[in-house]
Amino acid sequence: MTNLVTEVEETVDANPESPAIAYEGTKLSYAEFWEQAGQFAQALENRGIGEGDRVGIYLPNLPQFVTAFYGTLRAGGIIVPMNPQYKAREISHMLADSGAKAVVALADLVPNVLEVQDDTDVEQVVSVGADVDGATAFGDFLAGETKDVVDRADDDIAVQPYTSGTTGTPKGVLLTHHNLAFTTRANADVPPGGFQASDRLIGTLPLFHIYGMSVVMNGAMYSGGTYYPVPEWDAPAVMQQLEDDGITIMFAVPAMFNDMINQPDAESYEFESLRFANSGGSSLPLEVLERFEELWGVQLNEGYGLTETSPVTHANTNENRRKGSIGQPLEGVEAKIVDDDFEAIPRVEEGPIDEEEADLHDITGELVIHGPNVMKEYYGLPEANEEAFTDEDGKRWFHTGDIGYWDEDDFFYVVDREKHMIVTGGYNVYPREVEELLFEHEDVADAAVVGVPDERRGETVRAFVVPTPDAEATPEDIKQYCLTNLAEYKHPREVEFVQELPRTTTGKVQKFELRDEDAE
């Protein structure tokens, strides 16, 4: 393995006329896609951008993202994916820190790049969708000839995504060609029979995020399947597309599946072709999983991963799963639960355990990961790297920051993020436990729980609830419901109804915004 795109080239050779990308009624064959990627690679070389140089991709899910991604790798470059929701101030750090020499941006976003260009090393701006002064249109940028794949070593960097930065400045994550190739292969084996050339994968997950990029896009390109990019999440439109295009594989985040089951006409949809559905990115409420399966008869499996692990580390499968678990480690990946002294926490016999009956403090610890999917390091941050890794028994373990437990069958269970834990009156409260209960209430469509300052207890529990359209319960009713079903110290002392929760593009609740809102 010398370059992540080498295996894609093999797919192209085996399936030249098969559709690689389907978008808005048009299809691009593998031969056509590969030709454009080669033209993009040659265009980079023509402008002095090549091996080891960074190229920013500042696009929603569009065919041009796929072309620029594989074209950059084909030229030996490194991709810096950027959230298209970010403004000039937010991309400034990523471009300056990475030293990107070129940026491919949606026409509407080009002004953001130009605004910060003088503070970066960006020499070339490419516009997608329209002509913009100061940028070269994507079609005009492509060269007339194609460039061959540049050899790269397994441990050379392929992609440099940035962490979300919810707790500080975003960190550049250095993912190698081998990191991504391993994860793509291993994850493609998870569905029954693995990814196949006949599969049609829906691209609801944003490509700037490692989950959509590595699992869905790379998975489709490795297997010869067809990738259907979706630029913007719209539950009814996606549900219709699942039907109309006969989508066979769907990866999404819990918020997306929750949106689907809460559509007023959800029962009218039939996903006859859908053979595999997977949830990741954040914890999947059990009520969402069970309602999805009840509505459409498709098993919904939960997995787990992080940007730093390329991303997938654990998965449930159609043949082997436990509801409430993130699954077992992928083949070739090692994981364990450790205490503060890095000693392994004893396993429970079989999970999931009744968290009301068990003492979580006796069975939980931090989830740590070792394997070929784990990032090389954070870019230019030696102190962060020292904190992120522990060397033990000749292995390099990555600290996830997630708290959980494991059972004797090697299924893992995440209780919550370490930083989200609420300490109230000396007791530890894991927000996820309270959120799971809230999702069980028939009048709750969405919910998030945070800790807020309290003079007497240090912190207290506050719940933000999105009620269903026909909800009859009041905030006081929800509070009483929690008090009836949880230990007294765990129940929310404050419940606020809201129209929606602040979420990232990948569906994670931005809890810091809820805490800030409470502090105002």
C-alpha positions in Angstrom: 0.0 0.0 0.0 1.6 3.2 -1.2 -1.3 5.6 -1.6 -4.9 5.6 -0.4 -6.1 6.0 -4.0 -4.2 3.0 -5.3 -7.1 0.7 -4.5 -9.6 3.1 -5.9 -7.7 2.9 -9.2 -8.2 -0.9 -9.0 -11.9 -0.3 -8.5 -12.0 1.9 -11.6 -10.2 -0.7 -13.7 -12.7 -3.3 -12.6 -15.9 -1.1 -12.9 -15.1 1.6 -15.5 -18.7 2.0 -16.7 -20.4 1.6 -13.4 -21.8 4.8 -11.7 -19.5 6.1 -9.1 -21.4 9.3 -8.1 -25.1 10.0 -8.6 -26.3 13.6 -8.0 -29.5 15.4 -9.0 -30.4 13.0 -11.8 -26.9 12.7 -13.3 -24.4 9.9 -12.9 -20.6 10.0 -13.2 -19.0 6.7 -14.2 -15.9 5.4 -12.5 -13.9 6.1 -15.6 -15.2 9.7 -15.8 -14.6 10.3 -12.1 -11.1 9.0 -12.4 -10.4 11.1 -15.4 -11.5 14.3 -13.5 -9.4 13.3 -10.5 -6.4 12.9 -12.7 -7.0 16.3 -14.3 -7.3 17.9 -10.9 -4.0 16.3 -9.8 -2.3 17.6 -12.9 -3.7 21.0 -12.4 -2.2 21.1 -8.9 1.2 20.1 -10.3 1.0 22.7 -13.0 0.7 25.3 -10.2 3.5 24.0 -8.1 1.4 22.1 -5.6 2.4 18.5 -5.0 3.8 16.0 -2.6 3.2 16.9 1.1 1.3 20.2 0.2 -2.0 20.9 1.8 -5.2 21.6 -0.1 -8.3 22.8 1.7 -11.7 21.6 0.6 -14.4 24.0 1.8 -17.5 22.4 0.2 -20.8 20.7 1.1 -21.4 17.2 -0.2 -21.0 17.7 -3.9 -19.4 15.6 -6.7 -16.5 18.2 -6.8 -15.6 17.3 -3.3 -15.0 13.7 -4.3 -13.0 14.8 -7.4 -10.8 17.2 -5.4 -10.3 14.7 -2.6 -9.0 11.9 -4.7 -7.2 14.3 -7.1 -5.3 15.8 -4.2 -4.2 12.4 -3.0 -3.4 11.3 -6.5 -1.0 14.3 -6.7 0.6 13.2 -3.3 -1.0 16.1 -1.4 -2.8 16.3 1.9 -6.5 17.2 2.3 -7.6 19.8 4.9 -11.4 19.4 5.0 -13.3 22.4 6.3 -16.9 22.7 7.5 -18.9 24.8 5.0 -20.8 26.3 7.9 -17.6 28.0 9.2 -17.1 31.7 8.7 -13.8 33.5 7.7 -12.7 33.7 11.3 -13.1 30.0 11.8 -11.3 28.8 8.7 -8.4 31.3 9.2 -6.9 29.2 12.0 -7.2 26.0 9.9 -5.6 27.5 6.8 -2.8 29.3 8.7 -2.0 26.3 11.0 -2.0 23.8 8.1 -0.1 25.9 5.7 -2.6 25.0 2.9 -1.5 26.3 -0.5 -4.9 25.9 -2.3 -8.5 25.9 -1.4 -11.5 24.5 -3.3 -14.6 26.4 -2.1 -18.2 26.8 -2.9 -18.7 30.1 -4.8 -20.7 31.6 -1.9 -17.8 30.7 0.5 -15.0 32.1 -1.6 -15.2 35.6 -0.1 -14.4 34.0 3.3 -11.2 32.5 1.9 -10.2 35.8 0.2 -10.8 37.7 3.4 -8.2 35.7 5.3 -5.9 34.8 2.4 -3.2 37.4 3.2 -2.8 35.8 6.6 -2.2 32.3 5.1 -0.1 30.5 2.6 -3.0 30.1 0.2 -1.9 30.8 -3.4 -4.8 29.3 -5.4 -8.5 29.6 -4.8 -10.9 27.4 -6.8 -14.6 28.2 -7.1 -17.4 25.6 -7.3 -20.8 26.6 -8.6 -20.1 30.1 -10.1 -17.4 32.4 -11.3 -16.0 34.6 -8.5 -13.4 37.4 -8.8 -10.1 36.3 -7.2 -10.8 32.6 -7.8 -10.6 30.1 -10.7 -13.8 28.3 -11.7 -13.5 24.5 -11.0 -14.0 23.5 -14.7 -11.4 26.0 -15.8 -8.9 24.8 -13.1 -8.9 21.2 -14.4 -5.9 20.4 -16.7 -6.3 19.0 -20.2 -4.2 15.9 -19.3 -4.2 13.6 -16.3 -1.5 12.8 -13.7 -0.5 9.4 -12.5 -0.8 8.4 -8.9 2.2 9.6 -6.8 3.8 7.0 -4.6 3.3 7.7 -0.9 4.5 5.7 2.1 2.0 4.1 4.5 2.8 6.5 7.3 2.7 9.6 5.1 -0.2 12.0 5.9 -3.3 11.8 3.7 -5.9 13.9 5.5 -5.6 16.6 8.2 -9.1 17.2 9.6 -9.5 19.5 12.6 -11.3 18.6 15.9 -14.5 20.5 16.5 -12.9 22.9 19.0 -15.8 22.8 21.4 -13.3 22.9 24.4 -10.6 25.1 22.8 -8.7 25.8 19.6 -9.3 23.1 17.0 -6.4 20.7 16.7 -5.1 19.3 13.4 -5.3 15.5 13.3 -2.7 13.8 11.2 -4.2 10.7 9.5 -2.0 8.5 7.4 -2.7 6.7 4.2 -2.6 3.4 6.2 -4.9 4.8 8.9 -7.7 5.5 6.4 -7.1 2.5 4.2 -7.3 0.2 7.2 -10.5 1.8 8.5 -12.2 1.8 5.1 -11.5 -1.9 4.6 -12.4 -3.0 8.1 -15.7 -1.0 8.1 -16.6 -2.2 4.7 -16.7 -5.7 6.1 -19.3 -4.8 8.8 -22.6 -5.1 6.7 -23.7 -8.6 5.7 -21.5 -9.7 2.8 -19.5 -6.5 3.1 -19.9 -3.5 0.8 -20.6 -4.6 -2.8 -20.5 -3.1 -6.3 -24.3 -3.2 -6.4 -24.6 -1.1 -3.2 -26.0 2.5 -3.3 -24.8 4.5 -0.4 -26.5 7.7 0.7 -24.2 10.6 1.6 -26.1 12.3 4.4 -23.0 12.6 6.6 -20.9 15.7 5.7 -17.7 14.9 3.8 -15.7 17.4 5.7 -16.2 15.1 8.7 -14.1 11.9 8.9 -17.2 9.7 9.4 -18.8 10.7 6.1 -15.4 10.9 4.3 -13.8 7.6 5.4 -16.8 5.3 6.0 -19.2 6.3 3.3 -17.3 8.0 0.4 -14.2 5.9 0.7 -16.3 2.8 1.3 -18.3 3.3 -1.9 -15.2 4.1 -4.0 -13.3 1.0 -2.6 -16.2 -1.3 -3.3 -17.4 0.0 -6.7 -20.7 1.1 -5.2 -22.5 4.3 -6.1 -22.2 7.3 -3.8 -25.2 9.7 -3.6 -24.0 13.0 -2.0 -26.6 15.0 0.0 -25.5 18.6 0.4 -28.0 19.4 3.2 -29.9 17.3 5.6 -33.6 17.3 5.0 -35.4 14.4 6.5 -38.4 14.1 4.2 -36.2 14.6 1.1 -33.8 11.9 2.2 -36.5 9.5 3.1 -38.0 10.0 -0.4 -34.6 9.4 -1.9 -34.2 6.2 0.1 -37.3 4.9 -1.6 -36.8 6.4 -5.1 -33.1 5.5 -5.6 -33.3 2.1 -3.8 -30.6 3.1 -1.3 -29.0 -0.1 0.2 -26.7 1.4 2.9 -27.2 4.3 5.2 -24.8 5.7 7.8 -26.0 8.6 9.8 -26.0 10.2 13.3 -28.7 9.8 16.0 -30.2 13.2 15.3 -30.9 12.2 11.7 -32.6 9.0 12.6 -34.6 10.8 15.3 -35.8 13.3 12.7 -36.9 10.4 10.5 -39.0 8.6 13.1 -40.6 11.9 14.1 -41.9 12.8 10.7 -45.8 12.9 10.8 -46.0 10.6 7.8 -43.1 8.3 8.7 -45.3 5.1 8.5 -46.0 5.8 4.8 -42.4 5.2 3.8 -41.1 1.8 2.8 -37.3 1.3 2.5 -37.4 -2.0 0.7 -33.8 -1.9 -0.6 -32.2 -0.7 2.6 -30.1 -3.7 3.9 -27.9 -2.0 6.4 -28.3 1.1 8.7 -25.7 2.3 11.1 -25.6 5.1 13.7 -22.4 6.8 15.0 -21.0 10.2 16.0 -22.8 10.3 19.3 -24.8 8.0 21.6 -28.0 6.5 20.0 -31.0 6.6 22.3 -32.5 3.2 22.6 -36.0 4.6 21.9 -34.8 5.9 18.6 -33.3 2.6 17.6 -36.4 0.6 18.5 -38.8 3.0 16.8 -36.7 3.0 13.6 -36.8 -0.8 13.5 -40.5 -0.9 14.3 -41.3 1.5 11.5 -39.2 0.1 8.7 -38.1 -3.4 9.7 -34.4 -2.6 9.2 -32.0 -3.4 11.9 -30.2 -0.2 13.1 -26.8 -0.9 14.5 -24.7 1.4 16.7 -21.0 1.9 16.2 -18.3 4.2 17.6 -15.3 6.2 16.6 -13.5 9.5 16.7 -11.7 11.8 14.3 -8.4 10.6 15.8 -9.2 7.0 15.0 -10.0 7.4 11.4 -12.9 7.1 12.7 -14.4 3.6 13.4 -13.1 1.5 16.3 -16.3 -0.5 17.3 -19.3 -1.8 15.6 -22.4 -3.9 16.0 -23.4 -6.1 13.1 -26.7 -7.6 11.9 -25.5 -11.0 13.2 -23.8 -9.9 16.4 -25.1 -7.0 18.4 -26.3 -5.9 21.8 -28.7 -3.0 22.0 -27.2 -0.2 24.1 -23.7 -1.2 23.2 -21.3 0.5 20.8 -20.3 -3.0 19.7 -17.1 -5.0 19.6 -13.7 -3.7 18.4 -13.1 -4.0 14.7 -10.8 -6.8 13.7 -7.2 -5.5 14.2 -8.3 -2.9 16.8 -7.7 -3.2 20.5 -9.6 -1.5 23.2 -10.0 -1.6 27.0 -11.4 0.3 29.9 -8.9 1.7 32.4 -8.8 3.6 35.6 -6.7 6.7 36.5 -3.6 4.5 37.0 -4.1 2.8 33.6 -5.1 -0.4 35.2 -7.8 -2.4 33.4 -11.2 -2.2 35.0 -12.8 -5.6 35.6 -15.5 -6.6 33.0 -19.1 -7.1 33.8 -20.5 -10.6 33.0 -22.9 -9.3 30.3 -24.1 -5.9 29.3 -25.9 -3.7 29.2 -26.2 -3.6 33.0 -29.1 -1.9 34.8 -27.5 1.4 35.6 -29.9 2.0 38.5 -28.9 -1.2 40.2 -25.2 -1.2 39.5 -22.6 1.2 41.0 -21.1 2.7 37.9 -18.1 3.9 39.8 -17.0 0.3 40.3 -17.3 -0.8 36.7 -16.5 2.3 34.6 -13.3 3.9 33.4 -11.9 5.6 30.3 -12.0 3.9 26.9 -8.6 3.7 25.3 -7.7 2.5 21.8 -4.7 0.9 20.1 -4.5 -0.1 16.5 -3.6 0.8 12.9 -6.5 3.3 12.7 -5.1 5.6 15.4 -3.8 8.9 14.2 -0.1 9.6 13.9 -0.4 12.7 16.1 -1.8 16.2 16.5 -0.2 18.6 14.2 2.5 20.7 15.9 1.2 20.1 19.4 3.7 18.1 21.5 1.9 18.8 24.8 -1.5 17.6 23.5 0.2 14.5 22.0 1.7 13.7 25.4 -1.7 13.9 27.0 -3.4 11.9 24.3 -1.3 8.8 24.4 0.0 6.3 27.0 2.7 3.7 26.1 2.0 0.4 27.8 3.4 -3.1 27.1 5.0 -1.9 23.9 1.7 -0.4 22.6 0.6 3.2 22.1 -2.9 3.7 23.5 -5.1 6.7 22.6 -7.2 8.3 25.4 -10.7 8.8 24.0 -12.1 10.9 27.0 -15.2 8.7 27.0 -16.3 6.9 30.1 -17.7 3.4 29.8 -17.5 -0.3 30.7 -17.0 -3.6 28.9 -18.3 -7.2 29.3 -16.9 -10.6 29.0 -18.0 -11.0 25.4 -16.0 -7.9 24.4 -19.0 -5.6 23.9 -18.3 -2.0 25.0 -20.7 0.5 26.5 -20.2 4.3 26.7 -21.8 6.0 29.6 -20.8 9.5 28.7 -18.1 12.0 27.9 -15.7 12.6 30.8 -16.1 16.3 30.4 -20.0 16.1 30.4 -20.2 14.4 33.8 -22.2 16.4 36.4 -21.1 16.4 40.0 -24.0 17.4 42.2 -23.8 17.3 45.9 -20.9 14.9 45.7 -22.7 12.5 43.4 -21.8 11.8 39.8 -24.6 12.1 37.2 -24.1 11.0 33.6 -26.3 13.1 31.3 -26.8 10.3 28.9 -28.7 8.3 31.5 -31.2 11.1 32.1 -31.5 11.8 28.3 -32.3 8.1 27.6 -35.2 8.4 30.1 -36.4 11.6 28.5 -36.5 10.0 25.1 -38.8 7.3 26.5 -41.5 10.0 27.3 -44.1 10.1 24.5 -44.2 13.9 24.5 -40.4 14.3 24.0 -39.0 14.6 20.5 -35.4 15.6 21.5 -33.6 16.3 24.7 -30.2 17.3 26.2 -29.0 17.5 29.8 -26.3 19.7 31.1 -24.9 20.7 34.5 -25.3 24.3 35.6 -23.8 26.1 38.6 -25.6 25.7 41.9 -24.5 27.5 45.1 -25.5 24.6 47.4 -24.7 21.5 45.3 -21.9 22.8 43.1 -23.8 21.8 40.1 -27.4 20.9 39.4 -29.1 19.0 36.5 -30.9 21.0 33.8 -32.8 19.5 30.9 -33.6 21.1 27.6 -36.5 19.4 25.9 -38.0 19.7 22.4 -41.6 18.6 22.8 -43.5 16.7 20.1 -46.0 18.8 18.0 -49.0 17.3 20.0 -47.3 17.3 23.4 -49.5 17.8 26.4 -46.9 17.5 29.2 -45.6 20.6 30.9 -42.0 21.2 32.1 -43.2 20.4 35.6 -44.7 17.1 34.3 -41.4 16.1 32.8 -39.6 17.0 36.0 -41.9 14.8 38.0 -41.6 12.0 35.4 -37.8 12.0 35.9 -38.1 12.2 39.7 -40.4 9.1 39.6 -37.9 7.1 37.5 -34.5 8.3 38.8 -32.7 8.7 42.0 -33.5 12.1 43.5 -30.1 13.6 42.9 -30.2 12.7 39.2 -33.5 14.3 38.3 -33.5 17.6 36.5 -34.4 20.4 38.9 -35.0 22.6 35.9 -36.7 21.7 32.6 -36.9 24.1 29.7 -38.9 23.6 26.5 -37.1 24.7 23.4 -37.9 24.6 19.7 -34.6 22.9 18.8 -31.2 22.0 20.2 -28.0 23.6 19.0 -26.2 20.9 17.0 -23.1 20.6 14.9 -23.3 19.6 11.3 -22.6 16.1 12.4 -25.5 16.1 14.8 -23.7 16.5 18.1 -25.5 18.7 20.7 -23.4 21.7 21.4 -23.8 21.6 25.2 -21.5 24.5 25.8 -24.1 26.7 24.1 -26.8 25.4 26.5 -24.5 26.1 29.5 -23.7 29.6 28.2 -27.4 30.3 27.6 -28.1 29.4 31.1 -25.4 31.6 32.4 -26.7 34.7 30.6 
